[in-house]
């Protein structure tokens, strides 16, 4: 019985993960359209200020949760407080909604962005 439960759990998990697989090409387009290089530099690995992080090659899960946290910057329990990034995540001029106004990135778009940035070669030393 345990083997059957584990098998079904793995099958369900596999379907859920594949249904939410990130799209690197879409992530690249969103990064280019969103103007990320303006602050984070060429290849997202050469920021214009030492105060800005190098993003290239960082873990996708970390990046996704960081980007999502900028969308909830008003919540001190789970948000990140950075006015520039909150503005980029919640009302990016490159992302126009049906009403003709800037809209927030969707969770799916944030996953695509994170996966693309993770795929970039970076100079950070990461242990996997």
N, C-alpha and C positions, 0 to 999 in steps of 0.2 A: 504494500500500500504506500509506503514511504517513497519507494522508487517511482511509482506512478505520479505521486504528488510533486516530487522534484522534477520529473520530466515535464509535466504540465506547466509547472511554474517557469521552467526554463523556456518552454515554447512561448508562453504568453509574454515573458520578458523579451525574448528575441523579436517577436512581432512588434511590441511597443517600441523597442529601440530602432528597428528598421523603419518604422513608420515616421519617426522623428529625426531621421538622419539629416545632418546639416548639408547644405549645398555650398561648396567652396566657391563656385563661380558666382553665385548670387551674393555670397559674402564679399567677394572681391568688388563686385559692382556697387554694393552698398557702402563699402569703405571709401571707394573712389568718389561716389556721389555725395557721401556725407562729409567729405573734406577732412578726414582724420589726419592726413599728412600735414595739414596746415600747422598743427601743434606737435604731432608725434614724429614728424620728419619722414624723409624718404624711406620706404620699406618699413615704416613704423618702428624704426630702429635707431633714429637719430633725432631726438626731440629738439625743439628750438630753445629749450631752457632745461637746465638740470632739474628743475622742479617737476617736469613732466616725465612720466615713465616711458621706458622702452617697452613696446608691446609685443613686437615680433617674437614668435616662438613660445610665448607664455602658454600655460595650460588652458585649453579651451573651456573647461568647466569653471576655472577661476575667473576667466574673462567674462563668461556669460553671467555669472552671479554678480560680478562687479558692475557690469553694464546695467543689469536689472536693478541693482541697489541704487544706482544713480537716478533711476526713474521713480524711486520711492524715497528721495532725499529728505522729505518732510517727516519721515518716520524715524525717530532716533534709535529704535530697537533694531531696525534692519536696513535702513537707508545709509547712503554715503552723502556727505555734505560737500558738494563742489558745484558752485553755481554754473560754471562753464559746461561741465559734463552733464549736469541735470538739464540744462537748456538743449544740449545736443541730443540727449536721449528722449526728451519729451516734446520737443518742437523743432526738429531739424528742418531747416529751410528746403533741404533736398527731398524731404518726404512730405508730399502734399496729399492731404486727405480729400474725401469726396466734397467737402465744403469749401475747398480751395485754400485752406489754411494748413500750415505745418502740423504734422501729426507725430505722435510718438512712434518709435520703432516697435513692431510686434515682438512677442517672445520668439517666434520662429525666425524673424530677421536677426534678432540678437544672437541666436544660436548659429546662424549662418556667418555672421560677422566674427564671432568668437572662433569658429572652426577655421575660417580663412586666416585670421591673425595667427592662430596656433601653427598653421602650415608654413608660415613665413620663416626664413632663416633669421635667427637673431643672435646677438652677442651675449645674452644673459646665460649664466651657467645654471642649468636646471638638472635636478636629479629626478629620475623617473623610476 
